[in-house]
C-alpha cells in the first residue's frame, strides 16, 4: 500500500478541489461538518497492491471523508456502512451505491418438465437447464421455477409449488435439493442456507495433508513443494536432522495453505501466510495458529501496523542529542518524552500528548451527551470510587478546589438556580426534614426526623391539614421549640394549614384550640395520634405538654442537661 500527499484548494461555499503533485485536477468535494482550522485539512491518494486507488481526507490526522469505490464521490464517513476490516472501519462503497446494487435483482420465470431422472427448466427462449431429480414431486400439482440473479452475485434456481418454495439450488454442488437438505437461515431464500448440509460439512472438515521431501546440505534446509524449492539456513541452530519432516497442510473450510517443519513431531519452522517464507517460530508473535503462533510473521505484521512502522530518530533538543519519532497525527518529529508509554517504537504510543489532548477535547465537545451519560453510568456503578477521589483531591489542594468551585458558581448562577430548584422539587421530603431538623439542632434539641417518617406523617393525614383538611400545608412542632422541650421527631410534627400554623405560633396547643371550636373533634384525634407515637396515654400526654410550657428551658440549661424532655418529665412524675 502506497500513500501520496495531494494538494487541497479551498473555494467558496465549502467546495474543495484536489490536485495531484503535478498540478492536475482530480476531483472536488464538500464537507457537511464545520471545520475550525482549515490548515489542518490534508488529503492522500492511497494505492493498494491490487491496483485499487482511493482518496482519503484527514482533519488533524483523523479520517473524516473518503472516496466511494463505485460512484467515485468523496463523502463523509457517515455515508458508509461500518466494516472493521476495511479502511477507516467503513465499507469501500457508500450506502446509496450498496442499496442500489442490492436492489438490482433479475428474475426469470421458467417452465418445469419432470422426467424419471431429471428436472428440465425452460425459459422463453427455450434454453434448457437440466438438473438431477433429487426429490419426489408427485404431491405437487402446480410446479414452476424462477432463475434469480441479485446484486450480491447470487445465481440460483428456485422450485415453487404455486407460491411456496419446495426446493432450491445449492451454491456449492449446484444440485436442486429439498429444503430439508439445507440448514435453517432466516436471511436466505426459503429461510435456508445457500449451501446444503453435506457441502457445508465437507468444506469445514476437509483437511488435506501432503508429506514433503526434506534435504539438508551445507547447513541449508531445502524442501520440494512440487512447484518450487523453499530454502532456509540452519546456521547457529542445532537440530537432529535425522528426525526432521515436513508437511503441506490445506484446510478448505478455513482457507489454510501452509507448510510446517517438524523435529520429533514438534513444530520448529512454519511458512508465513503473507511473504510465503519459511521462518523459525520466534519470528512469529504468539497466537492460536499452528505452533501457538500467529499465521503472519513479525516483519509482515509490522508493515501493516502504523505504530510499529515508525523509525526512531536522533534529534537535537536543548543542545542535546535525544531519541525521538514522528507523531502520526501532526506529522512532527518530537522527543520520546512527549509521548505516553505504550507498545509502539521506543515503548511509546504513536500519537503525541498534545495531539491526544486536542483529540479528546474535540471528542468531548462533539459528543457531550455521550460523555455525560458515560460518566453517570460509571458513577452509579462505583460511586464510592468517585467520592473517595473527590475527597482526596480536596484534601490535597483545598484552596484551589474552593477557588474552582467559586469560579464555577459565579459563572453559572442561572444554571445553578435552575438546578437547585429542580432538585428541591424532586426531593421535597428531604428538604423539609432537613429544615425542621436544622431548626431543632440550633436549639440543641433532638433532630431525628427522616424522609420516610415525614412521608408516613403526610400519608396518615392524607396529605392535608390535620384540622381544616386544607391542601396548603406546613409542618408544625406541636410543642414549640422555643419552650426548650421536645424537638424534631415523629411524635412532635403535624401538618397544619398556613393560617392555622401562623395563629398557633408559640402558644400551648391545648389553650390555642379553644379559639377554634369547629376543629375540636379533629384536634382530639391529633392528640390521640401523638400520644400513641410517644407511647403515652392521652391524659399523660396532655399533662406532659402543660409541663413543657410551664417549665421552659434556655440554651444554657439544655447544655447542662441534654436529656429528652419525656425522660425528665417521667423522673419528676415518679418522684412525686
C-alpha positions as CSV (number, residue, x, y, z in Angstrom):
1,X,0.0,0.0,0.0
2,X,1.4,3.4,-1.0
3,X,0.3,6.9,0.1
4,X,0.8,10.1,-1.9
5,X,0.1,13.5,-0.5
6,X,-2.4,15.6,-2.6
7,X,-3.0,19.4,-2.7
8,X,-6.3,20.8,-1.5
9,X,-7.5,24.2,-2.7
10,X,-10.5,25.9,-1.0
11,X,-13.2,27.8,-2.8
12,X,-16.5,29.5,-1.6
13,X,-19.5,27.6,-0.2
14,X,-17.3,24.9,1.4
15,X,-16.2,23.5,-2.0
16,X,-12.7,21.9,-2.0
17,X,-10.7,21.0,-5.1
18,X,-8.0,18.3,-5.1
19,X,-4.9,18.3,-7.3
20,X,-2.0,15.8,-7.6
21,X,1.7,16.7,-7.3
22,X,1.8,17.6,-11.0
23,X,-1.0,20.1,-10.6
24,X,-3.6,18.0,-12.5
25,X,-7.2,18.4,-11.2
26,X,-8.6,15.1,-9.8
27,X,-12.0,15.9,-8.2
28,X,-14.0,18.2,-5.9
29,X,-15.9,17.5,-2.7
30,X,-17.9,19.2,0.1
31,X,-17.8,18.6,3.9
32,X,-21.0,18.8,5.9
33,X,-19.4,19.3,9.3
34,X,-17.9,22.6,10.3
35,X,-14.1,22.7,10.5
36,X,-12.5,25.3,12.7
37,X,-8.9,25.2,11.4
38,X,-8.8,24.5,7.6
39,X,-5.0,24.5,7.7
40,X,-5.1,21.0,9.4
41,X,-7.1,19.6,6.4
42,X,-5.0,17.1,4.3
43,X,-5.6,14.6,1.5
44,X,-3.9,11.4,0.4
45,X,-4.1,9.1,-2.6
46,X,-3.9,5.5,-1.3
47,X,-2.9,2.8,-3.8
48,X,-3.2,-0.8,-2.8
49,X,-1.2,-3.7,-4.1
50,X,-4.1,-4.9,-6.3
51,X,-4.2,-1.5,-8.1
52,X,-7.2,-0.1,-6.3
53,X,-7.0,3.6,-5.7
54,X,-8.8,5.8,-3.2
55,X,-8.7,9.4,-1.9
56,X,-8.9,10.0,1.8
57,X,-9.4,13.4,3.6
58,X,-7.9,14.0,7.0
59,X,-8.6,16.6,9.7
60,X,-5.8,16.9,12.2
61,X,-4.7,13.3,11.3
62,X,-8.2,11.8,11.6
63,X,-10.1,10.5,8.6
64,X,-13.3,12.4,8.1
65,X,-14.1,11.6,4.4
66,X,-13.1,9.1,1.7
67,X,-13.9,8.2,-1.9
68,X,-16.6,5.7,-2.8
69,X,-15.3,2.7,-4.8
70,X,-18.4,2.8,-7.2
71,X,-19.6,6.4,-7.8
72,X,-16.1,7.8,-7.0
73,X,-17.6,10.6,-4.9
74,X,-15.8,11.9,-1.8
75,X,-18.3,11.6,1.0
76,X,-18.3,11.8,4.8
77,X,-17.8,8.6,6.8
78,X,-21.5,8.7,7.9
79,X,-22.4,7.9,4.3
80,X,-20.7,4.4,4.5
81,X,-21.7,1.3,6.3
82,X,-19.4,0.2,9.2
83,X,-16.8,-2.5,8.4
84,X,-13.9,-3.1,10.8
85,X,-11.8,-4.9,8.2
86,X,-11.7,-2.0,5.7
87,X,-10.1,1.4,5.6
88,X,-11.4,3.8,8.4
89,X,-13.6,1.0,9.6
90,X,-16.1,1.7,6.8
91,X,-17.2,-0.3,3.7
92,X,-15.5,0.6,0.3
93,X,-18.8,1.7,-1.3
94,X,-21.3,4.3,0.0
95,X,-24.8,3.3,1.4
96,X,-26.6,4.6,-1.7
97,X,-24.4,2.5,-4.1
98,X,-24.7,-0.6,-2.0
99,X,-28.5,-0.3,-1.7
100,X,-28.8,0.3,-5.5
101,X,-26.6,-2.8,-6.1
102,X,-28.6,-5.0,-3.6
103,X,-31.9,-4.0,-5.2
104,X,-30.8,-4.9,-8.7
105,X,-32.3,-8.3,-8.9
106,X,-33.1,-10.1,-12.2
107,X,-35.9,-12.8,-12.1
108,X,-36.7,-15.1,-15.0
109,X,-39.8,-17.4,-14.9
110,X,-39.2,-20.9,-16.1
111,X,-41.4,-23.8,-17.1
112,X,-40.8,-27.2,-15.4
113,X,-40.7,-30.6,-17.1
114,X,-40.2,-33.7,-14.9
115,X,-38.8,-37.0,-16.2
116,X,-37.8,-40.1,-14.3
117,X,-34.2,-38.8,-13.6
118,X,-34.1,-35.1,-14.4
119,X,-35.7,-31.7,-13.9
120,X,-35.8,-29.7,-17.2
121,X,-36.3,-25.9,-16.8
122,X,-37.0,-23.9,-19.9
123,X,-37.2,-20.1,-20.4
124,X,-39.0,-18.1,-23.1
125,X,-36.1,-18.5,-25.5
126,X,-36.4,-22.3,-25.0
127,X,-33.0,-22.5,-23.3
128,X,-32.9,-25.7,-21.2
129,X,-31.4,-26.2,-17.7
130,X,-31.1,-29.8,-16.7
131,X,-30.7,-31.0,-13.1
132,X,-30.8,-34.4,-11.3
133,X,-34.1,-35.3,-9.8
134,X,-33.4,-35.5,-6.0
135,X,-37.0,-35.2,-4.6
136,X,-40.4,-36.7,-5.2
137,X,-42.7,-34.1,-6.8
138,X,-45.8,-36.3,-7.1
139,X,-47.7,-34.5,-4.3
140,X,-47.2,-31.1,-6.0
141,X,-49.6,-30.1,-8.9
142,X,-48.5,-26.6,-9.9
143,X,-44.8,-26.6,-10.3
144,X,-42.9,-23.6,-11.5
145,X,-39.3,-22.3,-11.3
146,X,-37.5,-19.0,-11.1
147,X,-34.0,-18.1,-12.0
148,X,-32.7,-15.3,-9.7
149,X,-29.6,-13.1,-10.2
150,X,-29.2,-10.5,-7.5
151,X,-26.7,-7.7,-6.8
152,X,-24.6,-9.8,-4.5
153,X,-23.7,-12.1,-7.4
154,X,-26.0,-14.9,-6.3
155,X,-27.2,-17.0,-9.3
156,X,-29.8,-19.6,-8.1
157,X,-32.7,-21.7,-9.4
158,X,-35.7,-22.0,-7.1
159,X,-38.5,-24.5,-7.4
160,X,-42.1,-23.5,-6.3
161,X,-45.4,-25.2,-5.8
162,X,-47.7,-22.3,-6.5
163,X,-46.2,-19.6,-4.1
164,X,-44.4,-21.9,-1.7
165,X,-40.7,-22.8,-2.1
166,X,-40.2,-26.6,-2.1
167,X,-36.6,-26.9,-3.4
168,X,-33.7,-24.7,-4.4
169,X,-30.2,-25.0,-5.9
170,X,-27.1,-25.5,-3.7
171,X,-24.4,-22.9,-4.3
172,X,-21.6,-25.5,-4.0
173,X,-22.7,-28.7,-5.7
174,X,-25.3,-26.9,-7.9
175,X,-28.0,-29.6,-7.4
176,X,-31.7,-28.9,-6.9
177,X,-32.4,-30.2,-3.4
178,X,-35.4,-30.1,-1.0
179,X,-35.3,-27.5,1.8
180,X,-34.7,-30.3,4.4
181,X,-31.3,-30.8,2.9
182,X,-30.3,-27.2,4.0
183,X,-29.6,-25.7,7.4
184,X,-32.0,-23.0,8.6
185,X,-31.1,-19.4,8.0
186,X,-33.7,-16.5,8.1
187,X,-32.0,-14.2,5.6
188,X,-31.6,-16.5,2.6
189,X,-34.2,-17.9,0.1
190,X,-36.6,-20.4,1.6
191,X,-35.1,-19.5,5.1
192,X,-32.3,-21.9,4.4
193,X,-28.5,-21.5,3.9
194,X,-27.1,-21.2,0.4
195,X,-25.1,-24.4,0.8
196,X,-26.6,-27.8,1.6
197,X,-25.6,-29.6,4.8
198,X,-23.4,-32.1,3.0
199,X,-21.4,-29.4,1.2
200,X,-21.0,-27.3,4.4
201,X,-19.7,-30.3,6.4
202,X,-17.2,-31.2,3.6
203,X,-15.9,-27.6,3.3
204,X,-15.4,-27.3,7.1
205,X,-13.9,-30.7,7.8
206,X,-11.9,-31.3,4.6
207,X,-8.3,-31.1,5.6
208,X,-5.6,-32.4,3.2
209,X,-2.1,-33.2,4.5
210,X,0.8,-33.9,2.0
211,X,4.2,-35.1,3.2
212,X,7.2,-33.3,1.6
213,X,10.7,-34.2,0.8
214,X,13.4,-32.6,3.0
215,X,17.1,-32.3,2.2
216,X,19.9,-30.7,4.2
217,X,23.2,-29.8,2.7
218,X,25.8,-27.3,4.0
219,X,23.6,-26.2,6.9
220,X,20.8,-25.3,4.4
221,X,17.4,-26.9,4.6
222,X,15.6,-27.3,1.3
223,X,12.0,-28.5,0.7
224,X,10.5,-29.6,-2.6
225,X,6.8,-28.5,-2.7
226,X,6.2,-29.8,-6.2
227,X,6.1,-26.3,-7.7
228,X,9.3,-24.8,-6.3
229,X,12.0,-25.2,-3.7
230,X,12.0,-23.5,-0.3
231,X,15.3,-23.0,1.5
232,X,16.4,-21.7,4.9
233,X,19.8,-21.5,6.6
234,X,20.3,-23.5,9.8
235,X,23.5,-21.8,11.0
236,X,23.7,-21.2,14.7
237,X,20.8,-23.7,15.2
238,X,21.3,-27.3,16.4
239,X,18.8,-29.9,15.1
240,X,18.6,-33.6,14.8
241,X,18.5,-33.8,11.0
242,X,17.5,-37.5,11.0
243,X,14.2,-36.7,12.7
244,X,13.2,-33.7,10.6
245,X,10.0,-33.9,8.5
246,X,7.7,-31.5,6.6
247,X,4.0,-31.3,5.7
248,X,1.9,-29.3,3.4
249,X,-1.5,-28.6,5.1
250,X,-4.6,-27.4,3.3
251,X,-7.8,-26.7,5.2
252,X,-10.5,-25.8,2.8
253,X,-13.1,-24.6,5.4
254,X,-10.6,-22.1,7.0
255,X,-8.7,-21.3,3.8
256,X,-5.4,-22.5,5.3
257,X,-2.5,-23.3,3.0
258,X,0.7,-23.7,5.0
259,X,4.0,-25.7,5.2
260,X,5.2,-26.9,8.6
261,X,8.7,-28.3,9.6
262,X,8.8,-30.8,12.5
263,X,11.6,-32.2,14.7
264,X,10.4,-35.2,16.7
265,X,6.8,-34.2,16.0
266,X,7.3,-30.7,17.3
267,X,7.0,-27.6,15.0
268,X,10.2,-25.7,14.6
269,X,9.6,-23.8,11.4
270,X,6.4,-22.6,9.6
271,X,5.6,-20.7,6.5
272,X,4.4,-17.1,6.7
273,X,0.9,-16.6,5.1
274,X,2.0,-13.2,3.8
275,X,5.5,-13.4,2.4
276,X,5.4,-17.2,2.0
277,X,8.9,-17.6,3.5
278,X,10.0,-20.4,6.0
279,X,10.9,-18.9,9.3
280,X,11.6,-20.0,12.9
281,X,8.8,-19.8,15.4
282,X,10.5,-16.9,17.2
283,X,9.8,-14.8,14.2
284,X,6.1,-15.0,14.8
285,X,4.0,-13.4,17.6
286,X,2.2,-15.6,20.0
287,X,-1.2,-16.8,18.8
288,X,-3.7,-19.6,18.4
289,X,-2.5,-20.9,15.0
290,X,0.0,-23.8,14.3
291,X,2.7,-23.9,16.9
292,X,0.7,-21.5,19.1
293,X,1.9,-18.6,16.9
294,X,0.3,-16.1,14.5
295,X,0.0,-17.1,10.8
296,X,1.8,-13.9,9.7
297,X,5.4,-13.2,10.7
298,X,6.5,-10.2,12.8
299,X,8.1,-8.4,9.8
300,X,4.9,-8.6,7.6
301,X,2.7,-7.7,10.6
302,X,4.8,-4.6,11.4
303,X,4.4,-3.4,7.8
304,X,0.6,-3.2,8.3
305,X,0.9,-1.7,11.8
306,X,1.2,2.1,11.8
307,X,2.6,2.4,15.3
308,X,5.3,-0.2,14.8
309,X,6.4,1.1,11.4
310,X,7.7,4.4,12.7
311,X,11.5,4.6,12.9
312,X,13.3,6.0,16.0
313,X,15.4,9.1,15.0
314,X,18.2,11.1,16.7
315,X,17.2,14.8,17.1
316,X,18.8,17.8,18.8
317,X,16.9,19.2,21.7
318,X,18.3,21.9,24.1
319,X,21.9,21.2,22.8
320,X,21.4,17.5,23.4
321,X,21.0,14.6,21.0
322,X,17.9,12.6,22.1
323,X,15.8,9.9,20.7
324,X,12.5,10.9,19.0
325,X,9.9,9.8,16.4
326,X,7.2,11.3,14.2
327,X,3.7,11.8,15.5
328,X,1.2,10.0,13.3
329,X,-1.3,12.9,13.6
330,X,0.6,16.2,13.4
331,X,3.5,14.6,11.4
332,X,6.1,16.4,13.6
333,X,9.2,14.7,14.9
334,X,9.2,15.0,18.7
335,X,11.3,13.6,21.5
336,X,10.0,10.4,23.2
337,X,9.2,12.3,26.5
338,X,6.3,13.9,24.7
339,X,4.6,10.5,24.1
340,X,2.8,8.4,26.6
341,X,4.1,4.9,27.5
342,X,2.8,2.2,25.1
343,X,3.7,-0.7,22.8
344,X,5.0,1.3,19.9
345,X,8.6,2.0,18.9
346,X,10.6,3.3,21.9
347,X,7.8,1.8,24.2
348,X,5.7,4.8,23.4
349,X,2.3,5.3,21.7
350,X,2.2,6.6,18.1
351,X,0.4,9.9,19.0
352,X,2.0,12.7,21.0
353,X,0.3,14.1,24.1
354,X,-0.6,17.4,22.6
355,X,-2.5,15.8,19.7
356,X,-4.1,13.3,22.1
357,X,-5.4,16.2,24.3
358,X,-6.8,18.0,21.2
359,X,-8.5,14.8,20.0
360,X,-10.0,14.2,23.4
361,X,-11.2,17.8,23.7
362,X,-12.8,17.7,20.2
363,X,-14.5,14.5,21.0
364,X,-15.9,15.8,24.3
365,X,-17.2,18.9,22.6
366,X,-18.8,16.9,19.7
367,X,-20.3,14.2,21.9
368,X,-21.3,16.0,25.1
369,X,-24.4,13.8,25.6
370,X,-22.4,10.6,25.2
371,X,-19.7,11.7,27.6
372,X,-22.1,12.8,30.3
373,X,-24.1,9.6,30.0
374,X,-20.9,7.6,30.2
375,X,-19.9,9.5,33.4
376,X,-23.2,9.0,35.0
377,X,-23.2,5.2,34.3
378,X,-19.6,4.9,35.6
379,X,-20.5,6.9,38.8
380,X,-23.6,4.9,39.6
381,X,-21.6,1.7,39.0
382,X,-18.9,2.6,41.5
383,X,-20.0,5.7,43.5
384,X,-17.5,5.1,46.4
385,X,-14.6,5.3,44.0
386,X,-15.6,8.7,42.7
387,X,-16.4,10.0,46.2
388,X,-13.0,8.9,47.5
389,X,-11.3,10.6,44.6
390,X,-13.1,13.9,45.2
391,X,-12.2,13.7,48.9
392,X,-8.6,13.0,48.1
393,X,-8.4,15.9,45.6
394,X,-10.0,18.2,48.2
395,X,-7.5,17.2,50.9
396,X,-4.5,17.6,48.6
397,X,-5.4,21.1,47.5
398,X,-8.4,22.6,49.4
399,X,-7.7,26.2,48.4
400,X,-7.6,25.5,44.6
401,X,-10.7,23.3,44.9
402,X,-12.6,26.1,46.7
403,X,-11.4,28.7,44.1
404,X,-12.5,26.4,41.3
405,X,-16.0,25.9,42.9
406,X,-16.4,29.7,43.5
407,X,-15.5,30.4,39.8
408,X,-17.9,27.8,38.6
409,X,-20.8,29.1,40.7
410,X,-20.1,32.7,39.7
411,X,-20.0,31.8,36.0
412,X,-23.1,29.6,36.2
413,X,-25.5,31.4,38.6
414,X,-28.7,31.0,36.5
415,X,-27.9,27.4,35.7
416,X,-27.2,26.6,39.4
417,X,-30.5,28.3,40.4
418,X,-32.5,26.1,38.0
419,X,-30.6,23.0,39.1
420,X,-31.3,23.8,42.8
421,X,-35.0,24.5,42.1
422,X,-35.4,21.2,40.2
423,X,-33.6,19.3,42.9
424,X,-35.8,20.8,45.6
425,X,-38.9,19.9,43.7
426,X,-37.8,16.3,43.2
427,X,-36.7,15.9,46.9
428,X,-39.3,17.8,48.8
429,X,-39.4,15.5,51.8
430,X,-35.6,15.6,52.1
431,X,-35.5,19.4,52.0
432,X,-38.4,19.8,54.5
433,X,-36.9,17.2,57.0
434,X,-33.5,18.9,56.8
435,X,-35.0,22.4,57.6
436,X,-37.1,21.0,60.5
437,X,-34.1,19.2,61.9
438,X,-31.8,22.2,61.5
439,X,-34.2,24.4,63.5
440,X,-34.1,21.9,66.4
441,X,-30.3,21.4,66.1
442,X,-29.8,25.2,66.6
443,X,-31.6,25.0,69.9
444,X,-29.7,21.8,71.0
445,X,-32.9,19.7,70.8
446,X,-33.4,16.2,69.3
447,X,-33.3,16.2,65.5
448,X,-34.1,12.6,64.3
449,X,-36.9,13.1,61.7
450,X,-36.2,11.2,58.5
451,X,-37.6,11.4,55.0
452,X,-39.5,8.2,55.4
453,X,-41.1,9.3,58.7
454,X,-42.2,12.6,57.2
455,X,-43.8,10.7,54.3
456,X,-45.6,8.5,56.9
457,X,-47.0,11.6,58.7
458,X,-48.2,13.0,55.4
459,X,-49.8,9.7,54.4
460,X,-51.5,9.4,57.8
461,X,-53.2,12.8,57.4
462,X,-54.0,12.1,53.7
463,X,-51.5,14.9,52.6
464,X,-53.9,17.5,54.1
465,X,-54.1,19.8,57.2
466,X,-54.7,17.7,60.4
467,X,-57.6,20.1,61.4
468,X,-59.0,22.0,58.4
469,X,-58.2,19.4,55.7
470,X,-56.7,22.1,53.5
471,X,-54.1,21.0,50.9
472,X,-52.0,24.2,51.5
473,X,-50.0,22.8,54.4
474,X,-46.9,23.5,56.6
475,X,-45.3,21.3,59.2
476,X,-45.7,22.5,62.8
477,X,-44.0,21.4,66.0
478,X,-46.9,20.5,68.3
479,X,-44.7,21.5,71.3
480,X,-42.9,24.6,70.1
481,X,-39.0,24.7,70.0
482,X,-38.9,28.0,71.9
483,X,-40.1,26.1,75.0
484,X,-36.8,24.3,75.2
485,X,-38.6,20.9,75.1
486,X,-39.5,18.1,72.7
487,X,-37.7,18.7,69.3
488,X,-38.0,17.5,65.7
489,X,-39.1,13.8,65.7
490,X,-42.1,11.9,64.5
491,X,-44.1,12.3,67.8
492,X,-44.0,16.1,67.6
493,X,-44.7,17.0,64.0
494,X,-48.2,17.5,62.4
495,X,-49.3,19.2,59.1
496,X,-51.2,22.4,59.6
497,X,-52.6,24.9,57.1
498,X,-50.6,28.2,56.6
499,X,-53.2,30.3,58.5
500,X,-53.6,27.9,61.5
501,X,-49.8,27.5,61.8
502,X,-49.4,31.3,61.9
503,X,-52.1,31.7,64.5
504,X,-50.7,28.9,66.7
505,X,-47.2,30.4,66.8
506,X,-45.6,29.5,70.2
507,X,-48.8,29.0,72.2
508,X,-49.8,26.0,74.1
509,X,-51.9,23.9,71.6
510,X,-54.5,22.9,74.3
511,X,-55.1,26.6,75.1
512,X,-54.9,27.7,71.5
513,X,-57.5,25.3,70.2
514,X,-60.2,26.8,72.5
515,X,-60.5,29.6,69.9
516,X,-61.4,27.1,67.2
517,X,-64.4,25.1,68.5
518,X,-65.1,23.8,64.9
519,X,-61.9,21.8,64.9
520,X,-62.3,20.2,68.4
521,X,-63.0,16.7,67.1
522,X,-60.1,16.7,64.7
523,X,-57.8,18.1,67.4
524,X,-58.7,15.2,69.7
525,X,-57.8,12.6,67.0
526,X,-54.4,14.5,66.6
527,X,-53.8,14.3,70.3
528,X,-54.5,10.5,70.3
529,X,-52.1,10.0,67.3
530,X,-49.3,12.0,69.1
531,X,-49.9,10.2,72.4
532,X,-49.6,6.9,70.6
533,X,-46.3,7.9,68.9
534,X,-44.8,9.0,72.3
535,X,-46.1,5.8,73.9
536,X,-48.3,7.7,76.4
537,X,-51.9,7.8,77.3
538,X,-54.0,10.9,76.2
539,X,-54.1,12.2,79.8
540,X,-50.4,11.7,80.4
541,X,-49.6,13.4,77.0
542,X,-51.8,16.4,77.9
543,X,-50.1,16.8,81.3
544,X,-46.6,16.4,79.6
545,X,-47.5,19.3,77.2
546,X,-48.6,21.6,80.0
547,X,-45.5,20.7,82.0
548,X,-43.3,21.7,79.0
549,X,-44.9,25.1,78.6
550,X,-44.9,25.7,82.4
551,X,-41.2,24.8,82.7
552,X,-39.5,26.3,79.7
553,X,-35.7,25.8,79.4
554,X,-32.9,28.1,77.9
555,X,-30.0,27.0,75.8
556,X,-27.7,27.1,78.8
557,X,-29.9,24.8,80.7
558,X,-30.1,22.4,77.7
559,X,-26.2,22.4,77.6
560,X,-26.1,21.3,81.3
561,X,-28.9,18.6,80.9
562,X,-29.4,17.3,77.4
563,X,-31.8,14.5,78.3
564,X,-35.1,14.1,76.4
565,X,-38.0,16.1,77.9
566,X,-40.1,13.0,78.3
567,X,-37.4,11.3,80.4
568,X,-37.2,14.3,82.6
569,X,-40.9,14.6,83.0
570,X,-41.2,10.8,83.9
571,X,-38.5,11.2,86.5
572,X,-40.3,14.1,88.1
573,X,-43.6,12.3,88.0
574,X,-42.1,9.2,89.6
575,X,-40.6,11.3,92.5
576,X,-44.0,13.0,93.1
